[in-house]
Every structure is written in C-alpha cells, then in structure tokens.
C-alpha cells in the first residue's frame, strides 16, 4: 500500500480513493471480504505487489445483490433529470481527477500515461453522453392497423444488472456499461478483473461523491468468478448480464445465463484485419497502423491483428512500419517518455512469444523485435513480421500484444476473402484513396465496426460491438447502448 500512497500523496482528492481499495463496495459501504481473504495486485512493470483487495465470497455477492435490490425501486423512480445531473457530475469529477486516475491506471495496468489519459477521457465521456440520453428516453404511440386501439410502448429499466469487465481498459469498460445502466434506471453490480481492480474501486468512491445513492452501484472482486457469477445469475431479481472479455468465457456465461433466461450483452474477442490498398496514402496508413496496433500496446479487442497490404505498396509499408516500431521506447507505463508498456502478466508474454515463434517456424520473417527479454517485468518488444502465412496460429487467434504480422495480397477479392476468414467480426480497418472502393469493401467485410482511413473507431456516440463470435448487442450510440438496459412494454389502449 505504501507504493500506492507514495504515488498519490500529492492529490488530496484521491487519497481516500486509494484507501478504499481495501474494501468491497456494497450498499454504499466499504468492507473486507467476509472471510478476510485478499487478492494481491501486481505492477506489471516491476512485478512488485502494490496493493491487496478483498476476495469476495458467495455471502458477499449475495449481499451485493440484496443491496442492488434494496436500491432498485428508488433509483427506478428517480426523475430522469436528476439521474442526468448525477451522471454529469460523474463526468465532471473524472475530468477534474484525470491525471490521478491516469496514473492509477498506468500503475496497475502498465499502459503508457498517454494511453491512460486517453482512456480516462474516453471513459468519462460515457457519463456525459448518457447524462444527455437519460432525459431522452421516449416511448411510442400509434394507431393499430385494425383501427381498434392505440398501441402504446413504454420503455422501462430491465432490473438488476451484473457487469463483468476486463483488465485492459479498467475505467472505460466499466463506465461504458455503468453509465447507460444508470441512465436507464437500473442498479448494478460490477465485477472488475482481479488484475486491475484499483481503478474500479477509485471510481466507485467518485460515483458516491457525485451523488449516486447507496446500492445503485456495487463493486466486488473475486479470484474465483465462476461460482460467484453463477450464484448471482440464479437470483430471480437479476435480469441482465453485460460482459466484456474472451469469446471462450462469453460462451460459458451465455450457457449459465440461459438457465435463468437472463438478457445478455456480450462484447467478445476480435481478430481485426487492417487492409492497405496500393492507392492508399502511405504515411496516413502507417499513422493509422501505429494507432490501431499499438494503442494500449496491442492489448485491445479492436487492435489490428492481421495486416494485409497490397503487393504494390507492401515493401514500402513494411519498411515504414519496421522503422516506427523499432524506434518505440519500451518501459514502465508510469514513466512519461514510455511509448510501449508491459503486458499484463507473464502468461500473456508467453502466449505472444508462442504465436511469434509459431509464425517464424512456418516461414514468417522477423523485421524487428521477436524475442521476449529476460528482464524483470512483463515486457515484449514491438515486433513486425513479414510474409506471415495464413495457416499460422496468429492469423486465427488474438495476439493481444505489440506484434504486427504483415501479409501480401494481390486484389480486392483476395483481401475481402482473407479478412473474412475468421470466426470473429468485431473491427476492421481499410486504407484507400478511392472512397467508392472503401465503402464497397466495408460493406462486404463481416465486422460490426469499420474504420475507413482511420486508426481509431471507438466513440461513445457510436454503437460498439461485433458480429459472429465477437458478441451480442451494442454499447454506446444514440439508442443502442441504453436499449440494452431497458424492456419494451406494450399497452393496448381503447379510446
């Protein structure tokens, strides 16, 4: 805990937030796990233990559901304008405390301060966006085709929501779910990843300061999420599960939710193609590739996972990307000049290295990087591979690291076919100066989101989500995100 305190002593507003990292947040109260167990939080840059958070029991999760249920009726009945004002205050507080929150994210997650600042800004924006949407939830009124009655449709909060978020964006993945749920009038139980729980607890204290009533947001951490999640889903008062994480875990959660007919939103794995046509602006494509590949050191579900470059521009693109990747400074995320931080765990490094070595064995050429260092910390160097064969494991599996595998293609049809040769369909990137071609290719790629001549696509005002094995439902957007937390009630009215 001393390491954390040293980091944040200069910010009096955040000192209590760090202290609260010792407690589960249930019903507006901070408390230890009922059996006293804890989960150690490790700095991935140094492998040092920086804090310990409670390891919740089944009894603790039952208390969290009870707290959410106790707060549900009052929050559901809170006027939309009041909910809006509270969400707006969450945005304002996150913005005011942005530097400290970014430092906390960088410390527990390892991402660069630049990326952490970007995440805080993005995460806060969901509160501003849904503060505006909270007062714009409208129903429907029309005449039945028979003329016998009026059709009235009312949209109501779905109920208690279980929110499960990953470690790679500990602030944004939580606010992207919490903000629309609260705007809709739902109460929630958040289970953040045990690798990066400190941000979730810090934000819980911030929500309380903003005026979120006790029990409306509850936060629990556990080292054994399966039984605890199953127990919460088995409670008849729980009506929604929103999960961001791997497709494998998503399938297990869907099966568990199906036992109780729970509404599910799933933002799952990705395998994003990054397509560069001969007519693309080379420098713009390289700029975009660095963003799409290296944001959060490649630890993002939207990260460019397969780079397909047309033959005419291939060599220039490969060399340009090699120069840029080789020049990146690797180091602790908390250091201001770091451009590529550590991976989240030693296991993550081993997986990345396995995928790289498999590709090399199958004929890929290493243009830079390619070997995990033996130094302390969970680092992997920025790596560029050329001539990566289609049968390599990394062509079909998320890399989740700073590795850019490049493959050559000859024509548009081949690019589309190779882009779609995956069970995933979350994100895709296209670079071409021909807008008609770009739109044509975008329409044929099986993906929930397309970035055309852009390396970044995420926006709270746009629907985020995928097709195929990349998920169900959408987060964000004008109506999509809040609709995930509401039920339509039809009333037939005779006048």
TORGUFI-520008 format. One record per residue (C-alpha): z, x, y; residue number from 1. Coordinates in Angstrom, 3 decimals, decimal comma, always signed. Layout:
SITE  z  x  y  i
SITE  Z  X  Y  NUM
...
//
This chain:
SITE  z  x  y  i
SITE  +0,000  +0,000  +0,000  1
SITE  +0,569  +2,959  +2,327  2
SITE  -3,139  +3,761  +2,311  3
SITE  -3,941  +0,268  +3,494  4
SITE  -1,236  +0,311  +6,131  5
SITE  -2,463  +3,630  +7,480  6
SITE  -5,932  +2,136  +7,844  7
SITE  -4,792  -0,923  +9,784  8
SITE  -1,692  +0,045  +11,770  9
SITE  -3,831  +0,176  +14,893  10
SITE  -4,665  -3,541  +14,644  11
SITE  -1,540  -5,633  +15,068  12
SITE  -3,508  -8,843  +14,475  13
SITE  -4,348  -7,714  +10,944  14
SITE  -1,021  -6,166  +9,907  15
SITE  +0,267  -9,366  +8,319  16
SITE  -3,046  -9,898  +6,547  17
SITE  -2,592  -6,651  +4,655  18
SITE  +0,977  -7,580  +3,696  19
SITE  -0,293  -10,893  +2,334  20
SITE  -2,444  -9,003  -0,164  21
SITE  +0,716  -9,012  -2,306  22
SITE  +0,745  -12,791  -2,754  23
SITE  -1,255  -15,620  -4,273  24
SITE  -2,104  -18,148  -1,567  25
SITE  -1,212  -21,617  -2,886  26
SITE  -0,419  -24,674  -0,788  27
SITE  -0,149  -22,585  +2,366  28
SITE  +2,490  -20,293  +0,813  29
SITE  +2,323  -16,666  -0,289  30
SITE  +3,879  -15,972  -3,684  31
SITE  +3,774  -13,498  -6,572  32
SITE  +2,386  -14,352  -9,986  33
SITE  +4,938  -16,350  -11,940  34
SITE  +5,361  -13,540  -14,480  35
SITE  +5,235  -10,758  -11,888  36
SITE  +2,084  -9,084  -13,215  37
SITE  -0,315  -7,388  -10,799  38
SITE  -3,881  -6,124  -10,644  39
SITE  -4,465  -2,695  -9,117  40
SITE  -7,228  -2,408  -6,519  41
SITE  -9,125  +0,890  -6,554  42
SITE  -11,046  +2,613  -3,758  43
SITE  -14,416  +3,350  -5,427  44
SITE  -14,948  +6,361  -3,159  45
SITE  -11,850  +8,208  -4,349  46
SITE  -10,647  +6,284  -7,441  47
SITE  -7,240  +6,013  -5,728  48
SITE  -5,186  +2,839  -6,132  49
SITE  -4,962  +1,288  -2,672  50
SITE  -3,111  -1,970  -3,391  51
SITE  -1,954  -4,381  -6,068  52
SITE  -2,487  -8,153  -6,061  53
SITE  -0,886  -10,837  -8,259  54
SITE  -2,373  -11,531  -11,674  55
SITE  -2,173  -15,340  -11,837  56
SITE  -1,002  -17,246  -14,904  57
SITE  -2,020  -20,654  -16,213  58
SITE  +1,002  -22,083  -14,442  59
SITE  -0,116  -20,563  -11,139  60
SITE  -3,584  -22,069  -11,446  61
SITE  -2,076  -25,462  -12,267  62
SITE  -0,039  -25,174  -9,078  63
SITE  -3,200  -24,334  -7,135  64
SITE  -4,951  -27,476  -8,422  65
SITE  -1,848  -29,515  -7,573  66
SITE  -1,827  -28,090  -4,041  67
SITE  -5,525  -28,852  -3,567  68
SITE  -4,970  -32,400  -4,854  69
SITE  -1,981  -32,953  -2,565  70
SITE  -4,033  -31,914  +0,476  71
SITE  -7,230  -33,745  -0,517  72
SITE  -6,657  -37,205  +0,953  73
SITE  -5,533  -35,980  +4,360  74
SITE  -8,368  -33,461  +4,648  75
SITE  -10,929  -36,028  +3,499  76
SITE  -9,626  -38,347  +6,223  77
SITE  -9,625  -35,695  +8,947  78
SITE  -12,228  -36,652  +11,584  79
SITE  -15,413  -34,576  +11,329  80
SITE  -14,932  -33,331  +14,884  81
SITE  -11,516  -31,908  +14,010  82
SITE  -12,867  -30,233  +10,872  83
SITE  -15,656  -28,839  +13,032  84
SITE  -13,214  -27,373  +15,548  85
SITE  -11,224  -25,655  +12,803  86
SITE  -14,371  -24,154  +11,279  87
SITE  -15,482  -22,979  +14,709  88
SITE  -12,106  -21,287  +15,180  89
SITE  -12,563  -19,509  +11,830  90
SITE  -15,847  -18,149  +13,173  91
SITE  -14,226  -17,004  +16,393  92
SITE  -11,345  -15,241  +14,657  93
SITE  -13,658  -13,489  +12,205  94
SITE  -15,778  -12,317  +15,110  95
SITE  -12,738  -11,069  +17,036  96
SITE  -11,432  -9,182  +13,992  97
SITE  -14,856  -7,990  +12,829  98
SITE  -14,140  -4,255  +12,943  99
SITE  -10,914  -4,518  +10,960  100
SITE  -12,434  -6,853  +8,386  101
SITE  -15,389  -4,489  +8,010  102
SITE  -13,028  -1,553  +7,449  103
SITE  -11,168  -3,513  +4,770  104
SITE  -14,408  -4,469  +3,010  105
SITE  -15,633  -0,889  +3,138  106
SITE  -12,353  +0,412  +1,744  107
SITE  -12,109  -1,881  -1,290  108
SITE  -15,837  -2,317  -1,955  109
SITE  -17,226  +1,088  -0,960  110
SITE  -20,130  -0,212  +1,110  111
SITE  -21,028  +1,586  +4,317  112
SITE  -19,406  +0,482  +7,555  113
SITE  -22,835  -0,536  +8,816  114
SITE  -23,344  -2,846  +5,856  115
SITE  -19,758  -4,111  +6,051  116
SITE  -20,201  -5,016  +9,718  117
SITE  -23,380  -6,840  +8,833  118
SITE  -21,575  -8,735  +6,097  119
SITE  -18,761  -9,837  +8,413  120
SITE  -21,255  -11,120  +10,976  121
SITE  -23,193  -12,967  +8,262  122
SITE  -20,021  -14,354  +6,682  123
SITE  -18,656  -15,612  +9,998  124
SITE  -21,944  -17,316  +10,778  125
SITE  -21,405  -19,785  +7,932  126
SITE  -18,374  -21,134  +9,761  127
SITE  -20,328  -21,530  +12,991  128
SITE  -23,246  -23,171  +11,173  129
SITE  -21,106  -25,632  +9,225  130
SITE  -18,924  -26,341  +12,230  131
SITE  -22,109  -27,825  +13,666  132
SITE  -23,144  -29,549  +10,437  133
SITE  -19,723  -31,135  +9,861  134
SITE  -20,398  -33,691  +12,612  135
SITE  -23,967  -34,387  +11,468  136
SITE  -23,339  -35,829  +8,007  137
SITE  -25,349  -39,038  +8,152  138
SITE  -25,901  -41,902  +5,722  139
SITE  -28,907  -44,151  +5,085  140
SITE  -29,654  -47,770  +5,907  141
SITE  -32,805  -49,632  +4,971  142
SITE  -34,184  -52,882  +3,576  143
SITE  -34,613  -53,183  -0,189  144
SITE  -38,288  -53,627  -1,199  145
SITE  -37,479  -57,110  -2,527  146
SITE  -36,049  -58,121  +0,831  147
SITE  -32,950  -59,464  -0,937  148
SITE  -30,450  -56,985  +0,502  149
SITE  -29,876  -53,921  +2,610  150
SITE  -29,460  -50,510  +0,991  151
SITE  -26,583  -48,534  +2,473  152
SITE  -25,980  -44,959  +1,282  153
SITE  -22,766  -43,205  +2,245  154
SITE  -22,128  -39,512  +1,594  155
SITE  -18,566  -38,658  +0,590  156
SITE  -16,681  -35,465  -0,368  157
SITE  -17,160  -34,631  -4,037  158
SITE  -13,498  -33,673  -4,555  159
SITE  -11,576  -30,538  -5,515  160
SITE  -13,875  -27,516  -5,820  161
SITE  -13,445  -24,340  -7,867  162
SITE  -15,204  -21,447  -6,133  163
SITE  -15,810  -18,191  -8,019  164
SITE  -17,209  -15,236  -6,103  165
SITE  -18,344  -11,681  -6,984  166
SITE  -17,257  -8,284  -5,684  167
SITE  -20,441  -7,196  -3,913  168
SITE  -20,029  -9,410  -0,815  169
SITE  -16,311  -10,274  -0,773  170
SITE  -16,445  -12,057  +2,595  171
SITE  -19,891  -13,650  +2,657  172
SITE  -19,913  -15,054  -0,865  173
SITE  -16,617  -16,805  -0,115  174
SITE  -17,494  -18,231  +3,308  175
SITE  -20,908  -19,386  +2,067  176
SITE  -19,005  -21,747  -0,252  177
SITE  -15,802  -22,463  +1,682  178
SITE  -17,480  -23,435  +4,969  179
SITE  -19,719  -26,229  +3,595  180
SITE  -16,989  -27,460  +1,248  181
SITE  -14,525  -27,825  +4,125  182
SITE  -17,171  -29,342  +6,375  183
SITE  -17,833  -31,966  +3,688  184
SITE  -14,117  -32,796  +3,460  185
SITE  -13,305  -31,054  +0,155  186
SITE  -10,316  -28,913  -0,757  187
SITE  -10,941  -25,683  -2,651  188
SITE  -9,511  -23,059  -4,986  189
SITE  -11,151  -19,665  -4,531  190
SITE  -11,066  -17,072  -7,300  191
SITE  -12,442  -13,824  -5,863  192
SITE  -13,408  -10,837  -8,004  193
SITE  -10,427  -8,735  -9,048  194
SITE  -12,259  -5,579  -7,873  195
SITE  -12,322  -6,765  -4,241  196
SITE  -9,574  -9,334  -3,658  197
SITE  -8,092  -7,973  -0,423  198
SITE  -10,778  -9,442  +1,820  199
SITE  -10,284  -12,910  +0,330  200
SITE  -6,547  -12,810  +0,992  201
SITE  -7,030  -11,452  +4,518  202
SITE  -9,433  -14,296  +5,250  203
SITE  -7,001  -16,849  +3,788  204
SITE  -4,448  -15,805  +6,391  205
SITE  -7,135  -16,062  +9,047  206
SITE  -8,032  -19,612  +7,957  207
SITE  -4,371  -20,573  +8,270  208
SITE  -4,282  -19,150  +11,777  209
SITE  -7,418  -21,135  +12,615  210
SITE  -5,679  -24,381  +11,667  211
SITE  -6,785  -25,008  +8,076  212
SITE  -3,947  -27,178  +6,663  213
SITE  -1,848  -26,019  +3,679  214
SITE  -3,523  -26,672  +0,336  215
SITE  -7,022  -27,098  +1,730  216
SITE  -7,891  -23,504  +0,796  217
SITE  -6,058  -21,814  -2,079  218
SITE  -6,742  -18,276  -3,332  219
SITE  -5,810  -16,877  -6,739  220
SITE  -6,634  -13,630  -8,513  221
SITE  -6,638  -13,005  -12,249  222
SITE  -7,612  -10,324  -14,729  223
SITE  -8,431  -12,966  -17,363  224
SITE  -10,581  -15,593  -15,623  225
SITE  -11,929  -17,381  -18,700  226
SITE  -8,838  -19,329  -19,834  227
SITE  -7,678  -19,995  -16,274  228
SITE  -11,061  -21,332  -15,176  229
SITE  -11,296  -23,482  -18,311  230
SITE  -7,880  -24,949  -17,567  231
SITE  -8,846  -25,831  -14,003  232
SITE  -12,125  -27,418  -15,084  233
SITE  -10,240  -29,507  -17,651  234
SITE  -8,185  -31,127  -14,888  235
SITE  -9,760  -34,529  -14,158  236
SITE  -9,167  -34,069  -10,431  237
SITE  -11,550  -31,091  -10,276  238
SITE  -15,110  -32,264  -9,625  239
SITE  -17,089  -29,191  -8,553  240
SITE  -17,728  -25,628  -9,707  241
SITE  -19,615  -23,222  -7,461  242
SITE  -20,229  -19,782  -8,974  243
SITE  -21,980  -16,627  -7,835  244
SITE  -22,377  -13,908  -10,443  245
SITE  -24,308  -12,858  -13,507  246
SITE  -26,535  -15,210  -15,459  247
SITE  -24,585  -14,471  -18,644  248
SITE  -21,263  -15,593  -17,158  249
SITE  -23,035  -18,507  -15,475  250
SITE  -24,210  -19,810  -18,856  251
SITE  -20,657  -19,696  -20,210  252
SITE  -19,311  -21,546  -17,173  253
SITE  -22,034  -24,196  -17,409  254
SITE  -21,095  -24,812  -21,038  255
SITE  -17,424  -25,133  -20,104  256
SITE  -18,179  -27,454  -17,171  257
SITE  -20,398  -29,620  -19,377  258
SITE  -17,375  -30,544  -21,488  259
SITE  -15,956  -32,377  -18,478  260
SITE  -19,220  -33,358  -16,697  261
SITE  -18,432  -31,174  -13,674  262
SITE  -21,059  -30,786  -10,952  263
SITE  -22,212  -27,144  -10,843  264
SITE  -23,873  -24,890  -8,308  265
SITE  -24,946  -21,547  -9,757  266
SITE  -26,232  -18,535  -7,832  267
SITE  -27,048  -16,133  -10,656  268
SITE  -28,894  -12,903  -11,363  269
SITE  -32,099  -11,618  -9,839  270
SITE  -34,967  -9,240  -10,589  271
SITE  -36,794  -9,229  -7,268  272
SITE  -40,370  -7,923  -7,092  273
SITE  -41,409  -6,050  -3,945  274
SITE  -45,207  -6,227  -3,650  275
SITE  -47,131  -3,949  -1,285  276
SITE  -50,868  -4,574  -0,899  277
SITE  -53,372  -1,963  +0,235  278
SITE  -53,752  -3,657  +3,617  279
SITE  -50,027  -3,558  +4,405  280
SITE  -48,621  -1,701  +7,390  281
SITE  -47,264  +1,352  +5,542  282
SITE  -44,374  +2,113  +7,885  283
SITE  -43,339  -1,539  +8,053  284
SITE  -43,434  -1,744  +4,258  285
SITE  -41,283  +1,373  +3,965  286
SITE  -38,828  -0,010  +6,533  287
SITE  -38,640  -3,235  +4,544  288
SITE  -38,234  -1,430  +1,228  289
SITE  -35,274  +0,539  +2,548  290
SITE  -33,576  -2,675  +3,645  291
SITE  -34,456  -4,703  +0,552  292
SITE  -33,484  -1,881  -1,820  293
SITE  -30,625  -0,096  -0,071  294
SITE  -28,610  -2,830  +1,650  295
SITE  -25,194  -2,515  +0,031  296
SITE  -26,562  +0,498  -1,910  297
SITE  -28,690  -1,847  -4,002  298
SITE  -25,681  -3,849  -5,219  299
SITE  -27,151  -7,216  -4,256  300
SITE  -28,743  -10,008  -6,280  301
SITE  -31,618  -10,084  -3,774  302
SITE  -32,219  -6,312  -3,980  303
SITE  -35,776  -5,147  -4,615  304
SITE  -35,624  -4,371  -8,336  305
SITE  -39,313  -3,768  -9,135  306
SITE  -41,633  -2,213  -6,548  307
SITE  -45,311  -2,988  -7,235  308
SITE  -47,662  -1,025  -4,972  309
SITE  -51,440  -1,418  -4,941  310
SITE  -53,398  +1,661  -6,010  311
SITE  -54,937  +2,431  -2,615  312
SITE  -51,597  +2,797  -0,831  313
SITE  -49,449  +3,784  -3,816  314
SITE  -49,240  +7,554  -3,322  315
SITE  -48,510  +7,361  +0,404  316
SITE  -45,862  +4,695  -0,153  317
SITE  -44,204  +6,632  -2,998  318
SITE  -44,022  +9,819  -0,964  319
SITE  -42,757  +7,991  +2,125  320
SITE  -40,034  +6,274  +0,132  321
SITE  -39,074  +9,541  -1,568  322
SITE  -38,585  +11,246  +1,801  323
SITE  -36,468  +8,417  +3,162  324
SITE  -34,299  +8,013  +0,083  325
SITE  -33,726  +11,756  -0,351  326
SITE  -32,560  +12,010  +3,274  327
SITE  -29,785  +9,421  +2,933  328
SITE  -26,239  +10,721  +3,292  329
SITE  -24,087  +9,748  +0,315  330
SITE  -20,336  +9,499  +0,863  331
SITE  -17,297  +7,251  +1,237  332
SITE  -18,166  +3,927  +2,793  333
SITE  -15,392  +4,255  +5,358  334
SITE  -16,995  +7,335  +6,955  335
SITE  -19,122  +6,419  +9,947  336
SITE  -22,152  +8,538  +9,031  337
SITE  -22,386  +7,441  +5,385  338
SITE  -25,701  +5,763  +4,522  339
SITE  -25,104  +5,156  +0,798  340
SITE  -21,622  +4,495  -0,517  341
SITE  -20,272  +4,485  -4,074  342
SITE  -20,897  +1,930  -6,780  343
SITE  -18,095  -0,482  -7,576  344
SITE  -16,897  +1,032  -10,896  345
SITE  -17,502  +3,896  -13,301  346
SITE  -19,028  +1,348  -15,683  347
SITE  -21,596  +0,401  -13,025  348
SITE  -22,609  +4,058  -12,642  349
SITE  -23,029  +4,400  -16,404  350
SITE  -25,281  +1,336  -16,516  351
SITE  -27,504  +2,635  -13,696  352
SITE  -27,819  +6,016  -15,348  353
SITE  -28,672  +4,383  -18,682  354
SITE  -31,511  +2,436  -17,065  355
SITE  -32,845  +5,532  -15,303  356
SITE  -32,774  +7,670  -18,426  357
SITE  -34,483  +4,914  -20,431  358
SITE  -37,303  +4,726  -17,872  359
SITE  -37,724  +8,511  -17,847  360
SITE  -37,823  +8,595  -21,643  361
SITE  -40,628  +6,029  -21,517  362
SITE  -42,687  +8,102  -19,060  363
SITE  -41,367  +7,437  -15,548  364
SITE  -41,355  +10,370  -13,097  365
SITE  -38,266  +11,203  -11,033  366
SITE  -39,284  +11,771  -7,409  367
SITE  -35,695  +12,200  -6,169  368
SITE  -32,167  +11,682  -7,482  369
SITE  -31,891  +10,569  -11,088  370
SITE  -28,576  +12,113  -12,167  371
SITE  -25,023  +10,909  -11,693  372
SITE  -22,808  +13,579  -10,083  373
SITE  -19,635  +14,753  -11,768  374
SITE  -17,600  +14,474  -8,556  375
SITE  -14,678  +12,116  -8,081  376
SITE  -15,690  +8,613  -7,044  377
SITE  -18,233  +6,171  -8,432  378
SITE  -21,374  +7,633  -6,865  379
SITE  -25,030  +7,555  -7,860  380
SITE  -27,679  +9,280  -5,729  381
SITE  -30,543  +7,377  -4,084  382
SITE  -33,298  +7,612  -6,673  383
SITE  -37,040  +6,981  -6,665  384
SITE  -39,015  +6,689  -9,892  385
SITE  -42,803  +6,532  -10,134  386
SITE  -45,051  +5,229  -12,928  387
SITE  -42,255  +3,076  -14,330  388
SITE  -43,661  +1,334  -17,430  389
SITE  -43,423  -2,419  -17,861  390
SITE  -41,512  -2,046  -21,134  391
SITE  -38,650  -0,106  -19,528  392
SITE  -35,244  -1,784  -19,512  393
SITE  -35,026  -1,709  -15,715  394
SITE  -38,171  -3,819  -15,479  395
SITE  -36,265  -6,678  -17,098  396
SITE  -32,630  -6,019  -16,150  397
SITE  -30,922  -5,925  -12,746  398
SITE  -30,304  -2,327  -11,703  399
SITE  -27,633  -3,155  -9,106  400
SITE  -27,766  +0,316  -7,640  401
SITE  -29,738  +2,694  -5,366  402
SITE  -32,724  +3,123  -7,691  403
SITE  -36,272  +2,245  -6,591  404
SITE  -38,715  +2,006  -9,537  405
SITE  -42,368  +2,044  -8,416  406
SITE  -45,307  +0,797  -10,463  407
SITE  -49,006  +0,739  -9,560  408
SITE  -51,201  -2,384  -9,642  409
SITE  -54,917  -2,938  -9,068  410
SITE  -55,441  -6,514  -7,875  411
SITE  -53,742  -9,682  -6,676  412
SITE  -53,785  -11,443  -10,016  413
SITE  -52,078  -8,498  -11,712  414
SITE  -49,384  -8,346  -9,018  415
SITE  -48,570  -12,035  -9,430  416
SITE  -48,511  -11,826  -13,224  417
SITE  -46,193  -8,819  -13,227  418
SITE  -43,930  -10,336  -10,562  419
SITE  -43,510  -13,470  -12,675  420
SITE  -42,916  -11,544  -15,920  421
SITE  -39,153  -12,102  -15,841  422
SITE  -36,642  -14,808  -16,716  423
SITE  -35,275  -14,563  -13,175  424
SITE  -36,572  -16,108  -9,973  425
SITE  -34,224  -15,539  -7,048  426
SITE  -36,005  -13,418  -4,428  427
SITE  -39,372  -11,733  -3,886  428
SITE  -40,933  -9,602  -1,146  429
SITE  -44,590  -9,384  -0,097  430
SITE  -46,228  -6,975  +2,362  431
SITE  -49,775  -7,578  +3,610  432
SITE  -51,524  -7,882  +6,973  433
SITE  -53,512  -10,853  +5,612  434
SITE  -51,329  -13,901  +6,264  435
SITE  -53,528  -16,175  +4,152  436
SITE  -53,178  -13,807  +1,204  437
SITE  -49,447  -13,535  +1,767  438
SITE  -48,995  -17,308  +1,753  439
SITE  -51,262  -17,682  -1,285  440
SITE  -49,305  -15,101  -3,278  441
SITE  -45,973  -16,563  -2,126  442
SITE  -46,997  -19,980  -3,416  443
SITE  -47,719  -18,568  -6,877  444
SITE  -44,629  -16,402  -7,300  445
SITE  -41,862  -18,108  -9,266  446
SITE  -38,969  -17,498  -6,910  447
SITE  -36,574  -19,575  -4,860  448
SITE  -36,928  -17,302  -1,820  449
SITE  -39,785  -15,199  -0,465  450
SITE  -39,693  -12,613  +2,322  451
SITE  -43,173  -12,122  +3,780  452
SITE  -43,425  -8,854  +5,720  453
SITE  -39,616  -8,786  +5,927  454
SITE  -36,991  -6,789  +4,064  455
SITE  -34,214  -9,309  +4,679  456
SITE  -34,294  -13,056  +3,993  457
SITE  -30,706  -14,344  +3,994  458
SITE  -29,834  -16,772  +6,799  459
SITE  -27,087  -19,435  +6,919  460
SITE  -29,677  -21,856  +8,313  461
SITE  -31,945  -21,438  +5,263  462
SITE  -31,400  -22,629  +1,668  463
SITE  -30,334  -19,732  -0,568  464
SITE  -30,907  -19,982  -4,314  465
SITE  -33,243  -19,355  -7,202  466
SITE  -35,301  -20,865  -9,996  467
SITE  -35,479  -20,232  -13,750  468
SITE  -32,437  -18,221  -14,907  469
SITE  -31,427  -17,381  -11,330  470
SITE  -29,452  -20,530  -10,761  471
SITE  -28,998  -24,175  -9,889  472
SITE  -28,651  -25,686  -6,430  473
SITE  -28,742  -24,096  -2,992  474
SITE  -26,290  -22,618  -0,492  475
SITE  -26,830  -22,706  +3,256  476
SITE  -29,587  -24,591  +5,010  477
SITE  -29,561  -27,649  +7,233  478
SITE  -28,695  -30,145  +4,490  479
SITE  -28,906  -28,321  +1,172  480
SITE  -25,627  -26,405  +1,266  481
SITE  -23,368  -29,248  +2,372  482
SITE  -25,067  -31,694  -0,010  483
SITE  -23,776  -29,596  -2,944  484
SITE  -20,252  -30,714  -1,994  485
SITE  -20,966  -34,421  -1,491  486
SITE  -21,676  -37,510  -3,587  487
SITE  -24,067  -40,290  -2,563  488
SITE  -22,518  -43,760  -2,783  489
SITE  -24,932  -46,721  -2,742  490
SITE  -23,727  -50,074  -1,390  491
SITE  -25,918  -53,174  -1,764  492
SITE  -25,294  -55,476  +1,207  493
SITE  -26,464  -59,047  +1,612  494
SITE  -26,639  -60,145  +5,214  495
//
